[in-house]
Amino acid sequence: MEGGGGGGGGAHYNPRTVEEVFRDFKGRRAGILRALTTDVKEFFQQCNPEKDNLCLYGFPNQVWEVNLPAEEVPPELPEPALGINFARDGMQEKEWLSLVAVHSDAWLLSVSFYFGSRFAFDKADRKRLFNMINEVPTVFEVVTGSAKKQTEEQPSSVTKNGNRSKSNSKVGMQRDLDVKSSRKIQVSEEDEGAEEEGVEEEDEEEHGETMCGACGDNYASDFWICCDMCEKWFHGKCVKITPARAEHIKQYKCPSCSNKRARP
């Protein structure tokens, strides 16, 4: 598939606002994703190991192209990583595509922040641009399928905790609910803003006297789970329970209670 004259290396396309740069990013990302997913057979064929320094380009109009680096020095935009044919024949196709995806993610970011630097985005604009980009799964995550896995494993308790940190009354109410529920999960997040930070401090004070039944340390901003039998709290790391796994546990028993049940 040819890159098309409209997308070409961006010589006549200069997005100047955060929204325009993000739109440029999404178009280029869509082109690269198409090459690595729906058009992967065609892409693989065009990557001839006998040709050196071939690059995968994504253009704002969602078109991809495999071509040699631009001859002009310096080029209008940052060049993609050279050598996408490197060890192509010596790797499994999935591993090779994942490697290309990683380099493509790095190139997409460099192009976006090239525009940001060229048009003097300030700190706030750079942060907003990065946050917008960060909300979209990376090419690597899509190609490897990890983006879908992360979505499926995202615990609903994070949302509950976000609501819990909005008021002092909800802090106590949520913990009481957690004690009585079949899934007792606490996930502390880093919140921005002075008001939210104050609530977070009160949250830690409230749990300051709670001790981990495994290591004996007190409450910290970490994932905790409560045993339904003895009602002791444990650090998730101490009992080898992750938030994703806890979501599927209807009734949690700590190692001590499990051993008691197992004895004749």
PLY file of the C-alpha trace (Angstrom):
ply
format ascii 1.0
element vertex 264
property float x
property float y
property float z
element edge 263
property int vertex1
property int vertex2
end_header
0.00 0.00 0.00
1.41 3.36 -0.94
1.57 6.24 1.43
-0.33 8.65 -0.76
0.66 12.17 -1.66
-1.51 13.80 1.02
0.24 12.18 3.97
3.75 12.00 2.72
6.29 12.90 5.59
4.26 15.85 6.74
6.10 18.52 4.69
2.95 20.57 4.16
1.05 19.55 7.25
1.76 21.38 10.50
-0.77 20.88 13.31
-0.44 23.84 15.67
-2.87 23.11 18.53
-3.03 20.26 21.04
-6.20 18.98 19.40
-4.66 19.09 15.92
-1.51 17.29 17.07
-3.60 14.61 18.77
-5.68 14.19 15.60
-2.42 13.82 13.65
-1.24 11.21 16.20
-4.45 9.19 15.91
-4.31 9.21 12.10
-0.70 8.00 12.00
-1.41 5.43 14.72
-4.41 4.09 12.78
-2.26 3.66 9.66
0.44 1.76 11.54
-2.15 -0.41 13.29
-3.66 -1.30 9.95
-0.25 -2.39 8.68
0.35 -4.57 11.75
-3.14 -6.10 11.93
-5.56 -6.10 8.99
-2.87 -5.58 6.28
-0.20 -7.63 8.07
0.35 -10.08 5.17
0.93 -7.27 2.70
3.14 -5.45 5.19
5.20 -8.58 5.83
5.75 -9.11 2.10
6.92 -5.54 1.57
9.54 -5.91 4.31
12.13 -7.59 2.15
15.14 -8.66 4.28
17.40 -8.06 1.25
16.67 -4.33 1.45
18.39 -2.38 4.21
16.97 0.41 6.35
13.31 0.08 5.39
10.94 2.10 7.59
7.26 1.81 8.44
5.53 5.18 8.09
2.08 6.14 9.35
0.40 9.19 7.85
-2.31 11.53 9.20
-4.82 10.17 6.66
-4.59 6.69 8.27
-2.42 5.31 5.47
0.79 3.31 5.95
3.86 2.90 3.81
7.07 0.88 3.84
9.87 2.89 2.32
13.50 3.94 2.62
14.39 6.88 4.90
14.02 10.35 3.43
17.12 11.50 1.60
16.78 15.07 2.84
18.89 15.88 5.90
17.45 16.76 8.29
14.01 15.32 7.43
10.85 17.28 8.11
9.78 14.83 10.86
11.68 12.41 13.10
12.52 9.25 11.16
11.11 5.88 12.23
13.62 3.39 13.65
15.67 1.92 10.83
15.96 -1.74 10.04
12.47 -3.22 10.54
13.80 -6.20 8.56
16.46 -6.93 11.16
16.31 -10.62 12.16
12.89 -10.92 10.55
13.66 -14.43 9.34
15.14 -15.44 12.67
12.14 -14.47 14.81
8.59 -15.70 15.12
6.18 -13.44 13.30
4.34 -12.35 16.49
7.59 -11.43 18.23
8.80 -9.53 15.18
5.52 -7.62 14.87
5.70 -6.76 18.59
9.20 -5.37 18.10
8.01 -3.24 15.18
5.07 -2.06 17.32
7.38 -0.89 20.12
9.49 1.17 17.69
6.30 2.54 16.12
5.04 3.75 19.51
8.33 5.55 20.11
8.12 7.18 16.67
4.51 8.31 17.14
5.39 10.01 20.42
8.46 11.67 18.92
6.41 13.08 16.02
3.75 14.48 18.33
6.24 16.14 20.65
8.21 17.40 17.66
5.14 19.43 16.75
4.74 20.42 20.39
8.30 21.73 20.54
8.16 23.38 17.15
5.10 25.39 18.08
6.26 26.04 21.65
3.64 24.17 23.64
3.93 25.20 27.27
4.02 22.76 30.20
0.24 22.61 30.51
-0.25 21.92 26.79
2.46 19.23 26.77
0.85 17.55 29.76
-2.59 17.73 28.16
-1.23 16.26 24.93
0.46 13.41 26.75
-2.68 12.67 28.79
-4.76 12.54 25.60
-2.26 10.18 23.99
-2.01 8.08 27.15
-5.75 7.44 27.13
-5.35 5.48 23.88
-3.83 1.96 23.99
-0.33 1.79 22.52
0.31 0.04 19.22
2.23 -2.62 21.16
-0.73 -3.22 23.51
-3.13 -3.62 20.58
-0.83 -5.88 18.55
-0.06 -8.17 21.51
-3.66 -8.19 22.78
-2.67 -6.84 26.20
-4.92 -3.78 25.81
-8.03 -5.99 25.73
-6.71 -8.02 28.66
-6.13 -4.88 30.75
-9.68 -3.70 30.07
-11.13 -7.04 31.14
-9.03 -7.21 34.31
-9.60 -3.62 35.47
-11.19 -4.00 38.93
-14.44 -2.21 39.64
-13.08 -1.46 43.12
-10.97 1.34 41.66
-14.13 3.23 40.78
-15.56 2.53 44.19
-12.40 3.83 45.80
-12.51 6.95 43.66
-16.01 7.68 44.98
-14.87 6.80 48.50
-12.24 9.53 48.51
-14.67 12.34 47.77
-16.00 12.87 51.29
-15.06 12.07 54.86
-18.32 10.27 55.54
-17.88 7.96 52.56
-14.47 6.91 53.82
-15.92 5.29 56.92
-19.02 4.00 55.14
-17.00 2.29 52.41
-14.76 0.53 54.91
-17.79 -0.73 56.84
-19.23 -2.05 53.59
-15.92 -3.68 52.74
-15.86 -5.51 56.09
-19.34 -6.95 55.47
-18.98 -7.71 51.77
-17.72 -10.95 50.29
-14.94 -9.14 48.45
-13.03 -6.84 50.81
-10.75 -4.73 48.69
-9.08 -1.39 49.32
-7.12 0.29 46.58
-5.61 3.68 47.39
-4.93 6.01 44.46
-2.85 9.13 44.13
-5.27 12.04 43.94
-4.55 15.54 42.76
-5.72 18.70 44.51
-5.37 19.92 48.06
-8.87 18.85 49.07
-8.38 15.26 47.84
-4.95 15.07 49.48
-6.49 16.07 52.80
-9.07 13.29 52.49
-6.30 10.85 51.65
-4.42 11.80 54.83
-7.55 11.24 56.91
-8.02 7.89 55.17
-4.55 6.77 56.25
-5.12 8.05 59.80
-8.32 6.02 59.99
-6.52 2.84 58.96
-3.30 3.67 60.78
-4.04 1.22 63.58
-4.92 -1.63 61.21
-2.16 -4.23 61.12
-1.44 -6.73 58.39
-2.14 -10.23 59.68
0.89 -11.55 57.78
3.74 -9.05 58.19
2.43 -6.98 61.11
2.97 -3.64 59.38
0.24 -1.05 59.63
-1.95 0.45 56.91
-0.23 1.89 53.84
-1.45 3.17 50.48
-1.54 -0.28 48.95
-3.98 -3.03 48.03
-5.50 -4.78 51.08
-7.90 -7.71 51.43
-9.87 -8.93 54.47
-10.40 -12.57 55.45
-14.08 -13.51 55.62
-13.36 -15.97 58.44
-11.16 -14.14 60.96
-11.79 -10.62 59.55
-8.09 -9.76 59.65
-6.68 -7.46 56.97
-3.70 -8.47 54.83
-1.46 -6.74 52.32
-2.25 -8.22 48.92
1.47 -8.81 48.34
1.81 -10.72 51.63
-0.89 -13.25 50.69
-0.13 -13.18 46.95
-3.54 -11.81 45.93
-3.85 -9.21 43.15
-6.81 -6.79 42.75
-7.79 -8.59 39.52
-7.78 -11.97 41.23
-9.68 -10.64 44.26
-12.52 -9.56 42.00
-13.26 -13.23 41.30
-13.05 -14.42 44.93
-16.53 -14.81 46.42
-15.27 -15.63 49.93
-11.64 -15.04 50.83
-9.89 -17.19 53.45
-6.43 -16.20 54.64
-3.65 -18.85 54.69
-4.12 -19.39 58.44
-7.88 -20.03 58.18
-7.38 -22.21 55.11
-4.90 -24.39 57.05
-7.29 -24.72 59.96
-10.01 -25.96 57.63
-7.63 -28.42 56.00
-6.64 -30.10 59.29
-8.50 -33.35 60.17
0 1
1 2
2 3
3 4
4 5
5 6
6 7
7 8
8 9
9 10
10 11
11 12
12 13
13 14
14 15
15 16
16 17
17 18
18 19
19 20
20 21
21 22
22 23
23 24
24 25
25 26
26 27
27 28
28 29
29 30
30 31
31 32
32 33
33 34
34 35
35 36
36 37
37 38
38 39
39 40
40 41
41 42
42 43
43 44
44 45
45 46
46 47
47 48
48 49
49 50
50 51
51 52
52 53
53 54
54 55
55 56
56 57
57 58
58 59
59 60
60 61
61 62
62 63
63 64
64 65
65 66
66 67
67 68
68 69
69 70
70 71
71 72
72 73
73 74
74 75
75 76
76 77
77 78
78 79
79 80
80 81
81 82
82 83
83 84
84 85
85 86
86 87
87 88
88 89
89 90
90 91
91 92
92 93
93 94
94 95
95 96
96 97
97 98
98 99
99 100
100 101
101 102
102 103
103 104
104 105
105 106
106 107
107 108
108 109
109 110
110 111
111 112
112 113
113 114
114 115
115 116
116 117
117 118
118 119
119 120
120 121
121 122
122 123
123 124
124 125
125 126
126 127
127 128
128 129
129 130
130 131
131 132
132 133
133 134
134 135
135 136
136 137
137 138
138 139
139 140
140 141
141 142
142 143
143 144
144 145
145 146
146 147
147 148
148 149
149 150
150 151
151 152
152 153
153 154
154 155
155 156
156 157
157 158
158 159
159 160
160 161
161 162
162 163
163 164
164 165
165 166
166 167
167 168
168 169
169 170
170 171
171 172
172 173
173 174
174 175
175 176
176 177
177 178
178 179
179 180
180 181
181 182
182 183
183 184
184 185
185 186
186 187
187 188
188 189
189 190
190 191
191 192
192 193
193 194
194 195
195 196
196 197
197 198
198 199
199 200
200 201
201 202
202 203
203 204
204 205
205 206
206 207
207 208
208 209
209 210
210 211
211 212
212 213
213 214
214 215
215 216
216 217
217 218
218 219
219 220
220 221
221 222
222 223
223 224
224 225
225 226
226 227
227 228
228 229
229 230
230 231
231 232
232 233
233 234
234 235
235 236
236 237
237 238
238 239
239 240
240 241
241 242
242 243
243 244
244 245
245 246
246 247
247 248
248 249
249 250
250 251
251 252
252 253
253 254
254 255
255 256
256 257
257 258
258 259
259 260
260 261
261 262
262 263
